[in-house]
Amino acid sequence: MSAPEDINARQKPAVATTGSGTNVILATRQLTKKFGGLTAVDDVDFEVNRGEIRCLIGPNGAGKSTLLNLITGKLSPSEGDIYFDGNDLTGLDPHERIDTGLSVKFQSPHVYENLSVKRNLQVPLQRTDRNVDRVMAETLEQIALTEQADTPAGDLSHGQQQRLEIGMAITLDPELMLLDEPVAGMSVDETADVADLITSLHDDGMAFLVVEHDMEFVREISEQVTVLNQGAVFRQGPIEEIETDEAVRRIYLGENA
């Protein structure tokens, strides 16, 4: 999708950082959020590459949700900038950010419980010019809910509702999907289903930023991991390096070095 016309004048730094000639699709620069005397996100420089699955982890209160809310536009930064796919998102409303190719699924399912699975998928498609019937059939298959197409969303299990909301997000054909604890409250089998879905979408070229506490799930899907602590980037690297880092174990995994 093309970016909103009113941001064209602010694109130069964004293009240099996340434009088509770069491998980076999302970047924050000196991003800071203060709530009174509390600094929840502290001068964060952070990147997600095109086609990458990056997991964001850290102890409670590390600033993960605040950082995600800054990227989605639910919160405005105190300082700093947010660039995505050549666009400066910093001053955009949440719906304008979606129009640039960003999609998000928050922790609790936000589905329309009285509508069928099929109708839920139609809601975001109204924002696009995509072929509704084709996209819906493809999406139902991807999220393994074809047989439940006419079932009210409120009758689905927790795991099915989570997959449905991911399906609603992917109907927009995003370049990057943000997932906030996508397997919270799920069974082992449901978690495996979501891991398979993310892996499949990743194989098709979609990038992911996943905020997650479930380390088994992180091991299953992640290519790169960023650890936040006290609002700042603490460590970054492959999951194998992160899990063997003694300082990370102290602050996140609750182990003694």
C-alpha positions as CSV (number, residue, x, y, z in Angstrom):
1,M,0.0,0.0,0.0
2,S,1.1,3.6,-0.6
3,A,1.9,5.8,2.3
4,P,-0.5,8.7,3.2
5,E,0.3,11.7,1.1
6,D,0.6,14.0,4.1
7,I,3.8,12.3,5.3
8,N,5.8,12.6,2.1
9,A,7.6,15.8,3.4
10,R,8.9,13.9,6.4
11,Q,10.3,10.9,4.6
12,K,14.0,11.7,4.0
13,P,15.5,10.2,7.2
14,A,12.9,7.4,7.1
15,V,13.9,6.5,3.5
16,A,17.6,6.5,4.4
17,T,17.0,4.2,7.4
18,T,14.2,1.9,6.2
19,G,13.7,2.6,2.5
20,S,13.6,0.0,-0.2
21,G,17.4,0.1,-0.6
22,T,17.9,-1.0,3.0
23,N,17.5,-4.4,4.7
24,V,15.8,-2.7,7.7
25,I,12.0,-2.4,7.7
26,L,11.4,-0.9,11.1
27,A,13.7,1.3,13.1
28,T,13.4,3.5,16.2
29,R,15.9,6.3,16.8
30,Q,16.5,7.7,20.3
31,L,13.0,6.7,21.2
32,T,12.0,7.8,24.7
33,K,8.7,7.8,26.7
34,K,8.4,9.4,30.0
35,F,5.4,9.3,32.4
36,G,6.1,12.1,34.8
37,G,9.3,11.2,36.6
38,L,9.4,7.6,35.2
39,T,11.3,6.9,32.0
40,A,9.5,3.7,30.6
41,V,11.5,3.7,27.3
42,D,14.9,5.2,27.4
43,D,16.7,6.4,24.2
44,V,16.0,3.1,22.3
45,D,17.7,2.5,19.0
46,F,16.0,-0.7,17.7
47,E,15.6,-2.4,14.3
48,V,13.7,-5.2,12.6
49,N,15.0,-6.5,9.3
50,R,12.9,-7.4,6.3
51,G,11.5,-10.9,6.5
52,E,12.9,-11.4,10.0
53,I,11.2,-12.9,13.1
54,R,12.5,-10.8,16.0
55,C,11.3,-11.5,19.6
56,L,11.3,-8.8,22.2
57,I,11.8,-10.2,25.8
58,G,12.6,-8.8,29.2
59,P,11.4,-8.8,32.8
60,N,8.1,-7.3,33.9
61,G,8.3,-3.5,33.7
62,A,11.2,-3.6,31.2
63,G,9.3,-1.3,28.8
64,K,8.2,-4.0,26.2
65,S,4.5,-3.0,26.0
66,T,5.4,0.7,26.1
67,L,7.7,0.3,23.1
68,L,5.1,-1.7,21.2
69,N,2.5,1.0,22.0
70,L,4.8,3.7,20.7
71,I,5.3,1.8,17.4
72,T,1.6,1.2,16.9
73,G,0.7,4.8,17.8
74,K,-1.3,4.1,21.0
75,L,1.3,6.2,22.8
76,S,3.2,9.3,21.6
77,P,6.9,9.5,22.2
78,S,8.5,12.1,24.5
79,E,11.5,12.1,22.2
80,G,12.8,10.2,19.2
81,D,11.5,8.9,15.9
82,I,9.9,5.7,14.4
83,Y,10.6,4.7,10.8
84,F,8.9,2.0,8.9
85,D,9.4,0.9,5.3
86,G,10.6,4.3,4.2
87,N,7.8,6.2,6.1
88,D,8.1,8.4,9.2
89,L,5.5,7.0,11.6
90,T,6.3,9.3,14.5
91,G,3.3,11.7,14.2
92,L,0.8,9.4,12.5
93,D,-2.4,8.1,14.0
94,P,-2.7,4.3,14.5
95,H,-5.0,3.8,11.4
96,E,-2.5,5.8,9.2
97,R,0.3,3.4,10.3
98,I,-1.8,0.4,9.3
99,D,-2.1,2.0,5.8
100,T,1.7,1.9,5.4
101,G,1.8,-1.9,5.7
102,L,2.0,-2.4,9.5
103,S,-0.4,-4.8,11.3
104,V,-0.8,-5.6,15.0
105,K,-2.4,-8.2,17.2
106,F,-2.6,-7.4,20.9
107,Q,-2.5,-9.9,23.8
108,S,-6.3,-10.2,24.4
109,P,-8.3,-11.3,21.4
110,H,-10.2,-8.4,19.8
111,V,-12.7,-10.3,17.7
112,Y,-16.4,-9.6,17.1
113,E,-17.9,-12.4,19.1
114,N,-21.4,-12.1,17.6
115,L,-20.1,-12.3,14.1
116,S,-19.1,-15.4,12.3
117,V,-15.4,-16.2,11.6
118,K,-16.0,-15.3,8.0
119,R,-17.6,-12.0,8.8
120,N,-14.7,-11.1,11.2
121,L,-12.3,-11.6,8.3
122,Q,-14.4,-9.3,6.1
123,V,-14.2,-6.4,8.5
124,P,-10.5,-5.5,7.9
125,L,-10.8,-6.4,4.2
126,Q,-13.2,-3.4,3.8
127,R,-10.1,-1.2,4.1
128,T,-8.6,-2.8,1.0
129,D,-9.3,-3.4,-2.7
130,R,-8.2,-7.1,-2.4
131,N,-10.5,-9.9,-3.7
132,V,-12.6,-10.6,-0.7
133,D,-13.6,-14.2,-1.6
134,R,-10.1,-15.3,-2.6
135,V,-8.3,-13.7,0.4
136,M,-10.9,-15.1,2.8
137,A,-10.6,-18.6,1.5
138,E,-6.8,-18.4,1.7
139,T,-6.8,-16.9,5.2
140,L,-9.3,-19.5,6.5
141,E,-7.0,-22.2,5.3
142,Q,-3.9,-20.5,6.8
143,I,-5.4,-20.2,10.2
144,A,-7.0,-23.6,10.1
145,L,-10.6,-22.4,10.6
146,T,-12.2,-23.3,7.3
147,E,-14.6,-25.7,9.0
148,Q,-15.5,-22.9,11.5
149,A,-16.2,-20.2,8.8
150,D,-19.8,-19.8,9.8
151,T,-19.3,-20.3,13.6
152,P,-19.8,-17.2,15.8
153,A,-16.4,-16.1,17.0
154,G,-17.6,-16.1,20.6
155,D,-18.0,-19.9,20.3
156,L,-14.4,-20.5,19.4
157,S,-11.8,-21.7,21.9
158,H,-9.2,-19.2,23.2
159,G,-6.6,-20.5,20.8
160,Q,-9.0,-20.4,17.8
161,Q,-9.9,-16.8,18.7
162,Q,-6.2,-15.9,18.8
163,R,-5.6,-17.5,15.3
164,L,-8.7,-15.6,14.0
165,E,-7.3,-12.3,15.1
166,I,-4.0,-13.1,13.5
167,G,-6.0,-13.9,10.4
168,M,-7.8,-10.6,10.5
169,A,-4.4,-8.9,10.6
170,I,-3.0,-10.8,7.7
171,T,-5.9,-10.1,5.4
172,L,-4.3,-6.6,5.1
173,D,-1.2,-8.3,3.6
174,P,1.2,-6.5,5.9
175,E,4.9,-6.2,5.5
176,L,5.4,-6.5,9.3
177,M,3.1,-7.9,11.9
178,L,3.4,-7.0,15.6
179,L,2.3,-9.7,18.0
180,D,1.8,-9.0,21.8
181,E,2.1,-12.3,23.7
182,P,0.3,-14.3,21.0
183,V,0.3,-17.5,23.0
184,A,-0.7,-16.2,26.4
185,G,-3.2,-18.6,28.0
186,M,-2.9,-21.3,25.3
187,S,-2.4,-25.0,25.7
188,V,0.7,-26.7,24.4
189,D,-1.1,-27.8,21.2
190,E,-2.6,-24.4,20.6
191,T,0.9,-22.8,21.1
192,A,2.3,-25.2,18.5
193,D,-0.4,-24.3,16.1
194,V,0.4,-20.5,16.4
195,A,4.1,-21.3,16.0
196,D,3.4,-23.2,12.8
197,L,1.2,-20.3,11.5
198,I,3.9,-17.7,12.2
199,T,6.6,-19.9,10.6
200,S,4.4,-20.4,7.5
201,L,3.8,-16.7,7.1
202,H,7.4,-16.0,7.6
203,D,8.3,-18.5,4.9
204,D,6.1,-16.4,2.6
205,G,8.2,-13.3,3.4
206,M,6.3,-11.6,6.3
207,A,8.4,-10.0,9.0
208,F,7.4,-10.3,12.7
209,L,8.1,-8.4,15.9
210,V,6.8,-10.6,18.8
211,V,6.6,-9.6,22.4
212,E,6.6,-12.8,24.4
213,H,7.3,-14.4,27.8
214,D,7.1,-18.0,26.8
215,M,10.7,-19.0,26.2
216,E,9.8,-22.3,24.6
217,F,7.8,-20.4,22.0
218,V,10.6,-17.9,21.5
219,R,13.0,-20.8,20.9
220,E,10.5,-22.3,18.3
221,I,10.1,-19.2,16.2
222,S,12.8,-16.7,16.8
223,E,15.7,-15.7,14.5
224,Q,16.9,-12.7,16.6
225,V,16.1,-11.7,20.1
226,T,16.2,-8.2,21.7
227,V,16.2,-8.0,25.5
228,L,14.9,-4.9,27.2
229,N,15.7,-4.0,30.8
230,Q,14.7,-0.8,32.6
231,G,13.5,0.7,29.4
232,A,16.7,0.3,27.4
233,V,18.1,-2.3,25.0
234,F,20.2,-4.7,27.2
235,R,21.3,-7.4,24.8
236,Q,20.6,-8.5,21.2
237,G,21.4,-11.6,19.3
238,P,20.4,-15.2,18.4
239,I,18.3,-17.0,21.0
240,E,21.3,-19.4,21.6
241,E,23.5,-16.5,22.6
242,I,20.8,-14.8,24.7
243,E,20.0,-17.9,26.7
244,T,23.7,-18.5,27.6
245,D,24.3,-14.9,28.5
246,E,24.9,-14.8,32.3
247,A,23.7,-11.2,32.7
248,V,20.4,-12.0,30.8
249,R,19.9,-15.0,33.0
250,R,20.2,-12.8,36.1
251,I,17.8,-10.1,35.0
252,Y,15.3,-12.2,33.0
253,L,15.6,-15.9,33.7
254,G,16.0,-15.5,37.4
255,E,19.2,-17.5,37.6
256,N,22.5,-16.8,39.4
257,A,25.5,-16.3,37.2
